[in-house]
Amino acid sequence: MPDMPPLGDTGLAFVRHDHSHCAKDTLARADALSNARGARMTPVRRRTLEILLESHKAMGAYDVLERLVADGFGNQPPVAYRALEFLVEQGLAHRIRRLNAFAACMHPGEAHVPVFLICTSCQLVAEAPADDVRGAMDAAAASIGFVIERTNVEAVGRCPACRGNRACR
């Protein structure tokens, strides 16, 4: 595959890349991070992360549950919700609130403030740095005595492929 970007590049969802390598590398970093933290990556948690890593699309909890059931895991919603909650708490997945869905974190173990860029056509989700956005929000909040504890910045639009620059995957 020509000119693949390094795995840490932003917008990876919107560029042609070796996704199997991308997913394997992210999963390996997630496993190492969990082990280092003493967090138990159970088979259902690991499989949930693998499912999220299959593409750069966000998935709803029931979509994840459907896949877990097909793989022989429990068929009750708490199975998926508990696994997703663990992944989010450990910084291995993000909740995409606009879509009421979850996406694998492409930068596990890295301190980062992401903005989620959601393509309205193909539903791919890219994770890009939003440190400047967070800084501006912190400054605005501080000006009125407010302290931000958590942010979730999401933007919707069209990716390069869907805008006609190349064929969408």
Stockholm file with secondary structure:
# STOCKHOLM 1.0

chainA/1-169         MPDMPPLGDTGLAFVRHDHSHCAKDTLARADALSNARGARMTPVRRRTLEILLESHKAMGAYDVLERLVADGFGNQPPVAYRALEFLVEQGLAHRIRRLNAFAACMHPGEAHVPVFLICTSCQLVAEAPADDVRGAMDAAAASIGFVIERTNVEAVGRCPACRGNRACR
#=GR chainA/1-169 SS CTTCCCTTCTTGGGSCCCHHHHHHHHHHHHHHHHHHHTCCCCHHHHHHHHHHTTSSBCBCHHHHHHHHHHTTCCCSHHHHHHHHHHHHHTTSEEEEGGGTEEEECSSTTSCCCEEEEEETTTCBEEEEECHHHHHHHHHHHHTTTCCCCCCCEEEEECCTTTTTSSCCC
#=GC SS_cons         CTTCCCTTCTTGGGSCCCHHHHHHHHHHHHHHHHHHHTCCCCHHHHHHHHHHTTSSBCBCHHHHHHHHHHTTCCCSHHHHHHHHHHHHHTTSEEEEGGGTEEEECSSTTSCCCEEEEEETTTCBEEEEECHHHHHHHHHHHHTTTCCCCCCCEEEEECCTTTTTSSCCC
//
